[in-house]
Amino acid sequence: MAYDEVLADRIRDVVEVETGMSERRMFGGLAFLVNGNMAVAASGQGGMMLRIDPKDVESLTGREHVERMEMHGRAMDGWLRVHDPAFENDADLRDWVQIGLAYARSLPAK
């Protein structure tokens, strides 16, 4: 499955003013990176992949349409899968993207 190009454009609209921003195809999707650190991606499996502070996993996965990301059957610390209903409107999308951006900004540049 290819990533959702409309979602990628919506994310791009949110991140376009971010300093140190770049895009890269990763994991079958389109990732948005801050200073080389992935913040958010339009996932090739649908929805968004979101990088977060691992200490926030419990509070964020308590929200509807959000789950820990799994790779090869293993839950990944600091990564979420956010399904489309969680960001139907632009304000919700902006909030999710800002979570990913904030964490990516906190990491050392690559």
C-alpha positions in Angstrom: 0.0 0.0 0.0 1.3 3.4 -0.9 1.2 6.3 1.6 -1.7 8.7 1.4 -0.4 11.7 -0.6 -3.3 13.9 0.6 -2.2 13.2 4.2 1.5 13.9 3.3 0.4 17.3 1.9 -1.6 18.1 5.0 1.4 17.2 7.2 3.7 19.3 4.9 1.3 22.3 5.4 1.9 22.0 9.2 5.7 21.5 9.0 6.6 23.9 6.2 7.7 26.7 8.7 9.8 24.3 10.8 13.6 25.0 10.7 15.8 22.0 9.7 12.9 20.1 8.0 13.4 17.5 5.4 11.4 14.7 3.8 12.5 11.2 3.1 10.8 8.0 1.9 11.0 5.5 4.7 9.2 2.4 5.8 7.0 2.5 2.6 5.8 6.0 3.6 7.0 9.6 3.5 8.8 10.7 6.7 9.2 14.3 7.9 12.5 14.8 9.8 13.7 17.7 12.0 17.5 18.0 11.9 17.7 14.4 10.7 15.3 12.9 13.3 12.0 11.5 12.2 9.0 13.3 13.7 6.0 12.0 11.8 5.3 10.1 8.6 2.4 9.4 6.3 2.6 5.6 6.7 2.6 3.2 3.8 0.3 1.1 6.0 -2.2 3.9 6.3 -2.5 6.7 8.9 0.5 8.3 10.6 3.6 7.0 12.3 4.5 9.4 15.1 7.7 9.6 17.1 7.1 10.5 20.7 8.8 10.6 24.0 8.6 7.0 25.4 7.3 8.3 28.7 4.2 9.6 27.0 3.1 6.2 25.5 0.5 5.4 28.2 -1.2 8.8 28.0 -1.3 8.9 24.2 -2.3 5.4 23.6 -5.3 6.0 25.9 -6.7 8.2 23.1 -9.1 6.7 20.5 -7.6 5.4 17.2 -4.0 5.4 18.6 -1.8 2.4 19.3 1.8 1.6 19.9 3.5 0.8 16.6 4.6 -2.7 16.0 7.4 -3.9 13.9 7.9 -7.6 13.3 5.4 -8.4 16.0 7.3 -6.2 18.6 5.8 -3.0 20.1 8.2 -0.2 19.5 9.0 2.2 22.4 8.5 5.8 21.4 6.5 5.2 18.2 2.8 5.4 17.6 0.4 4.5 14.8 -2.3 7.1 14.6 -5.3 6.1 12.5 -7.2 8.5 10.2 -10.2 9.2 12.4 -7.9 10.7 15.0 -6.9 13.5 12.7 -9.9 14.1 10.5 -9.8 17.9 11.1 -6.8 20.1 10.6 -6.6 21.2 14.2 -6.3 17.5 15.4 -3.7 16.8 12.7 -1.7 19.9 13.8 -1.8 18.7 17.4 -0.5 15.3 16.5 2.2 16.6 14.2 3.3 19.1 16.9 3.8 16.2 19.4 6.2 14.5 16.9 8.0 17.8 16.1 8.5 18.6 19.7 10.1 15.3 20.4 12.3 15.3 17.3 13.5 18.8 18.2 14.6 17.6 21.6 17.0 15.0 20.0 20.6 15.8 19.0 20.9 16.6 15.3 22.1 13.8 13.0 
